[in-house]
């Protein structure tokens, strides 16, 4: 790989900045730091014979200090040329994850990338999976949560793209923002005569989610007094159990706005078992835009995220990070849209 042999370190201006914009160390940087040839670095990195144990250790120490990763173009000579994207999800039993993965795989194939998928929610050892993944791929994307903290110290220099990332994240990210669509649904609820809305959040009572707060605020700004109720997990089962309690009241709600589509499906189930007509007796809406929402009866009103748009941004960012392009906006926003169906 062509490039300067000048070293980068803690005092080097090119070693500062965010992980997404910092200059990637080259094989020549490692060779200079270890005092060996480029060919010796290749032998050490690929565990090839012909060098001493001490030399190999010196090279690997230099590579670790410089956060060196072999070029994706060089590795392409071995893997057949495809760039490698690692996709991290937290629960493949949630239809959201397969729908996201399908969109990313479709876009990746069109762009000449291969995708490795891991589920750190169902895994016995998420740390082990992530360590293995970062060694195999060029860029990692997904819902990393706390795993994004101290990413470089734990997993090296593998570039990271966070889904649902905040604007202040040091990593590249795609913010999935339902704010405008929440306002649209709140306005619709008012327009159709809703008077007693409930927001069903996926949280503990002392820790309302940001989405739950946004739902409450949008309804309150329109003169309603929504009630906030909590389910400890964002599953249909938890949502159904909470809904069953709420709708048995002397004055039940006339609308339930659920944290996500899976919870909204649980709400529909509870209403059906209680003999309530949706939407005549109670209106129901969720968030995500899952395909299954258009297949149930009544069909589910939702705030849909465009998975294909998420995938497009993901691949654009992956290419930019792999090429270390400083001119690319590394923080993107994908907005939800209101999809009105029978349930509301």
PyMOL commands that set and color helices and strands:
alter all, ss='L'
color gray80, all
select helices_A, chain A and resi 13-15+27-34+38-45+53-65+72-79+95-111+126-136+145-148+151-155+179-191+210-220+236-246+261-273+291-294+307-323
alter helices_A, ss='H'
color red, helices_A
select strands_A, chain A and resi 83-89+113-119+139-142+159-163+172-177+197-202+227-231+255-258+283-288+301-304+331-335+337-339
alter strands_A, ss='S'
color yellow, strands_A
deselect
rebuild
show_as cartoon
